[in-house]
Amino acid sequence: MTSAAQLDHVVINVRQEMDRGEALFAALGFSLTPRGYHTLGSINHLMMFQTDYLELIGMPTGGEVQRPEITSAPLGLTGLVFKTADVDATFAHLEKIGMAGEPPKAFSRPVEMPGGARDARFRTVTVRGDVFPAGRVYFCEHGTPELVWRPEWQDHANGARDIAEFVIVHDDPAAEAERYGQLLQTAPAVGEAPTVNVGAAELVILSPGQYAERYGDLCAETAGRAGIFGALVMRCADPAAIADRLATAPEELPHRAGGNGVAVRVPAFDSVLEFVG
């Protein structure tokens, strides 16, 4: 496992409300990939950036539940995924530090291409579920990155380019930052709010009080948990233009401008998004 930690993607769980999620994120100016159908039974839409992406994950309505980790997880920001070039080496690292969850697993989904459908292939390995209370943390090895990062999916009407920060809320930010540092073999930056560098992005760990100060009444519910994934912060060309889109969204999306950006609450999925310049 390389010590140069990099964010791969962030996951919003929509359970069986994928149509609603697709409409809301399209209204926010994202270009969504065509609906994907995993061999594991789940469905998704992606919003592709330069080196990372945002994923809506869910299950089709009706039929057998094949992924209980999705249906039993809270709605909203529930997945944090890092890159790996070798999930087997990553699994060995997780075993060494006592954070190993299930062994690596492989799956795929078909992608329609000009010459016909091809399978996008992935291998993932998870951190044990009780290590990070905020949600699922895992690593993804892309077998076919050319089927995922495609130019036609990276141009967004809202100007979104990449993920700047992923905000994690925890009762003990310093201790949580140390755990992420151990996981990623990266020393946290110590400060009022500890951070962990993950390539072009940073994990920012806030106390509940700091989270409330930053986002006010837009905050996601903690629901008695010791930690939550509090917000996804994205760089975009013109944050002010996001506010114009909210007026025509299919549902009310509370928001407020401040600093160099605008923060938006998506109540349907209890998620906070922030767009910064």
C-alpha positions as CSV (number, residue, x, y, z in Angstrom):
1,M,0.0,0.0,0.0
2,T,1.4,3.4,-1.0
3,S,1.7,6.1,1.7
4,A,0.6,8.8,-0.8
5,A,-3.1,8.7,0.2
6,Q,-5.6,9.8,-2.4
7,L,-9.3,10.2,-2.2
8,D,-11.2,8.1,-4.8
9,H,-14.8,9.0,-4.3
10,V,-17.5,9.9,-1.8
11,V,-20.9,8.1,-1.5
12,I,-24.4,9.4,-0.9
13,N,-26.8,6.6,0.0
14,V,-30.3,7.1,-1.6
15,R,-31.5,3.6,-0.8
16,Q,-34.5,3.0,-3.1
17,E,-35.0,6.7,-4.1
18,M,-32.6,6.8,-7.0
19,D,-35.0,8.7,-9.3
20,R,-35.4,11.4,-6.6
21,G,-31.7,11.6,-6.1
22,E,-31.0,11.8,-9.8
23,A,-33.5,14.7,-10.2
24,L,-32.1,16.7,-7.3
25,F,-28.5,16.5,-8.3
26,A,-29.2,17.2,-11.9
27,A,-31.1,20.3,-10.7
28,L,-27.9,21.4,-8.9
29,G,-26.1,21.4,-12.2
30,F,-24.3,18.1,-12.1
31,S,-23.9,15.9,-15.2
32,L,-24.7,12.4,-14.0
33,T,-23.5,9.2,-15.7
34,P,-26.2,6.8,-17.1
35,R,-27.6,4.6,-14.4
36,G,-25.2,1.8,-13.5
37,Y,-26.2,-1.8,-12.5
38,H,-23.6,-3.6,-10.4
39,T,-23.2,-7.3,-10.4
40,L,-23.7,-7.0,-6.6
41,G,-27.3,-5.9,-7.1
42,S,-26.9,-2.2,-6.4
43,I,-27.5,0.8,-8.8
44,N,-25.6,4.1,-9.1
45,H,-25.1,7.4,-10.8
46,L,-21.7,9.1,-10.8
47,M,-20.7,12.8,-10.9
48,M,-17.1,12.6,-12.3
49,F,-14.5,15.2,-11.5
50,Q,-10.8,15.3,-12.5
51,T,-9.3,12.7,-10.1
52,D,-12.3,11.8,-7.8
53,Y,-16.1,11.7,-8.0
54,L,-19.4,11.7,-6.1
55,E,-21.5,8.6,-6.3
56,L,-25.2,8.1,-5.6
57,I,-25.7,4.5,-4.5
58,G,-29.0,2.7,-4.0
59,M,-31.0,-0.4,-4.6
60,P,-33.7,-1.0,-7.3
61,T,-37.2,-1.0,-6.0
62,G,-38.7,-4.5,-5.4
63,G,-36.7,-7.8,-5.6
64,E,-34.3,-9.4,-3.2
65,V,-32.1,-7.2,-1.0
66,Q,-28.5,-8.2,-2.0
67,R,-26.6,-5.4,-0.2
68,P,-27.9,-5.0,3.3
69,E,-25.0,-2.6,4.1
70,I,-26.8,-0.1,1.8
71,T,-30.4,-0.6,3.0
72,S,-29.4,-0.6,6.7
73,A,-27.2,2.5,6.4
74,P,-28.5,6.0,7.0
75,L,-29.5,8.1,4.0
76,G,-26.9,10.6,2.9
77,L,-23.2,10.8,3.1
78,T,-22.3,7.3,4.3
79,G,-19.2,6.3,2.2
80,L,-15.6,7.5,2.1
81,V,-13.4,5.7,-0.5
82,F,-9.7,5.9,-1.1
83,K,-7.7,4.8,-4.0
84,T,-5.5,1.7,-4.0
85,A,-3.4,0.1,-6.8
86,D,-3.5,-3.3,-5.0
87,V,-6.4,-4.2,-2.6
88,D,-4.5,-7.3,-1.5
89,A,-1.7,-5.2,-0.2
90,T,-4.2,-2.8,1.4
91,F,-6.0,-5.7,3.1
92,A,-2.6,-6.9,4.5
93,H,-2.1,-3.3,5.9
94,L,-5.5,-3.3,7.4
95,E,-4.9,-6.6,9.1
96,K,-1.5,-5.4,10.4
97,I,-3.1,-2.3,12.1
98,G,-6.2,-4.2,13.3
99,M,-8.7,-2.4,11.1
100,A,-9.5,-5.2,8.5
101,G,-13.1,-5.8,7.6
102,E,-14.2,-8.3,5.0
103,P,-11.6,-9.7,2.5
104,P,-11.3,-8.0,-0.9
105,K,-14.2,-8.6,-3.3
106,A,-14.6,-8.0,-7.1
107,F,-17.6,-6.8,-9.0
108,S,-18.4,-5.0,-12.3
109,R,-21.1,-3.0,-14.1
110,P,-21.7,-2.7,-17.9
111,V,-20.9,0.7,-19.5
112,E,-22.3,1.5,-22.9
113,M,-19.5,2.6,-25.3
114,P,-19.6,3.5,-29.0
115,G,-18.4,0.1,-29.9
116,G,-20.8,-1.7,-27.5
117,A,-21.0,-2.4,-23.8
118,R,-17.9,-3.1,-21.8
119,D,-17.6,-4.1,-18.1
120,A,-16.1,-1.5,-15.7
121,R,-14.3,-3.7,-13.2
122,F,-13.6,-2.9,-9.5
123,R,-12.0,-4.6,-6.5
124,T,-12.7,-3.2,-3.0
125,V,-11.7,-3.8,0.6
126,T,-13.4,-2.4,3.6
127,V,-12.3,-1.1,7.0
128,R,-14.0,-2.9,9.9
129,G,-17.3,-1.3,10.6
130,D,-16.7,-0.3,14.2
131,V,-13.5,1.7,13.6
132,F,-15.1,4.8,12.1
133,P,-18.6,5.5,13.4
134,A,-19.4,8.1,10.7
135,G,-19.9,5.5,7.9
136,R,-18.4,3.0,5.6
137,V,-14.7,3.5,4.8
138,Y,-13.1,1.5,2.1
139,F,-10.5,1.3,-0.7
140,C,-11.2,0.8,-4.4
141,E,-8.9,-0.6,-7.1
142,H,-10.1,0.4,-10.6
143,G,-9.4,-2.3,-13.1
144,T,-10.8,-0.1,-16.0
145,P,-10.4,3.5,-15.1
146,E,-10.8,4.5,-18.7
147,L,-14.4,3.5,-18.5
148,V,-15.0,5.7,-15.4
149,W,-13.1,8.9,-16.0
150,R,-14.4,10.0,-19.4
151,P,-14.3,13.6,-20.7
152,E,-18.0,13.6,-21.6
153,W,-19.0,13.1,-18.0
154,Q,-16.6,15.6,-16.4
155,D,-18.2,18.8,-17.7
156,H,-20.8,20.1,-15.2
157,A,-23.1,23.0,-15.7
158,N,-22.4,24.2,-12.1
159,G,-18.7,24.3,-12.8
160,A,-17.8,21.6,-10.3
161,R,-14.2,20.5,-10.8
162,D,-13.1,18.4,-7.8
163,I,-13.5,17.7,-4.2
164,A,-11.7,20.2,-1.9
165,E,-12.7,18.9,1.6
166,F,-14.6,16.1,3.2
167,V,-15.9,17.2,6.6
168,I,-16.0,14.6,9.3
169,V,-17.7,15.3,12.7
170,H,-16.5,13.5,15.8
171,D,-16.6,13.9,19.5
172,D,-12.8,13.7,19.7
173,P,-11.4,15.2,16.5
174,A,-7.7,14.7,17.4
175,A,-8.2,11.0,18.1
176,E,-10.2,10.5,15.0
177,A,-7.5,12.3,12.9
178,E,-4.9,9.9,14.4
179,R,-7.0,6.9,13.3
180,Y,-7.3,8.2,9.8
181,G,-3.6,9.0,9.8
182,Q,-2.8,5.4,10.8
183,L,-5.1,4.0,8.2
184,L,-3.7,6.1,5.4
185,Q,-0.1,6.2,6.6
186,T,-0.2,10.0,6.6
187,A,0.5,12.2,9.5
188,P,-2.4,14.5,10.3
189,A,-1.9,18.3,10.5
190,V,-2.6,19.3,14.0
191,G,-4.6,22.5,14.6
192,E,-8.0,23.8,15.9
193,A,-9.5,21.4,13.3
194,P,-7.2,18.5,12.5
195,T,-6.8,17.7,8.8
196,V,-5.5,14.7,6.8
197,N,-4.2,15.3,3.3
198,V,-5.7,12.9,0.7
199,G,-4.2,14.1,-2.6
200,A,-6.1,17.1,-4.0
201,A,-8.5,17.0,-1.1
202,E,-8.4,17.2,2.7
203,L,-10.3,15.4,5.4
204,V,-11.3,18.0,7.9
205,I,-12.3,16.7,11.3
206,L,-14.6,19.0,13.4
207,S,-16.1,18.7,16.8
208,P,-20.0,19.0,16.9
209,G,-19.6,22.5,18.1
210,Q,-17.3,23.5,15.3
211,Y,-19.6,21.8,12.8
212,A,-22.6,23.8,14.1
213,E,-20.6,27.0,13.9
214,R,-19.6,26.4,10.3
215,Y,-23.0,25.2,9.0
216,G,-25.6,26.4,11.4
217,D,-29.1,25.2,10.7
218,L,-27.9,23.4,7.6
219,C,-26.1,20.7,9.7
220,A,-27.0,17.0,9.1
221,E,-28.4,15.1,12.0
222,T,-25.9,13.4,14.4
223,A,-28.7,11.1,15.6
224,G,-26.8,10.2,18.8
225,R,-23.8,8.9,16.9
226,A,-20.2,9.6,18.0
227,G,-19.4,10.7,14.4
228,I,-21.0,11.5,11.1
229,F,-19.8,12.5,7.6
230,G,-20.8,16.1,7.9
231,A,-20.3,17.8,4.5
232,L,-18.8,17.4,1.0
233,V,-17.0,20.5,-0.2
234,M,-16.4,20.9,-4.0
235,R,-14.4,23.5,-6.0
236,C,-16.4,25.1,-8.8
237,A,-16.0,27.9,-11.2
238,D,-18.8,30.2,-9.9
239,P,-20.3,29.3,-6.5
240,A,-22.8,32.2,-6.7
241,A,-24.4,30.6,-9.7
242,I,-25.5,27.6,-7.6
243,A,-28.0,29.8,-5.7
244,D,-29.7,30.6,-9.0
245,R,-30.2,26.9,-9.7
246,L,-31.9,26.4,-6.3
247,A,-34.8,28.5,-7.3
248,T,-35.9,25.9,-9.9
249,A,-35.0,22.8,-8.0
250,P,-37.8,20.1,-7.7
251,E,-37.6,20.4,-3.9
252,E,-36.7,23.1,-1.5
253,L,-33.0,23.0,-0.8
254,P,-32.1,25.3,2.2
255,H,-28.8,27.2,1.6
256,R,-26.7,30.1,2.6
257,A,-23.8,32.0,1.1
258,G,-20.7,32.8,3.1
259,G,-17.0,33.2,2.7
260,N,-16.1,32.3,-0.9
261,G,-18.9,29.8,-1.5
262,V,-22.4,28.6,-0.8
263,A,-23.6,25.7,1.4
264,V,-26.7,23.6,0.5
265,R,-28.7,21.2,2.6
266,V,-30.3,18.3,0.7
267,P,-33.0,17.3,3.3
268,A,-34.2,14.3,1.4
269,F,-30.9,12.6,2.0
270,D,-29.7,14.6,5.1
271,S,-26.6,15.8,3.3
272,V,-24.7,19.0,3.3
273,L,-22.9,20.1,0.1
274,E,-20.6,23.2,-0.1
275,F,-19.4,24.8,-3.3
276,V,-16.3,27.0,-3.1
277,G,-14.4,29.1,-5.6
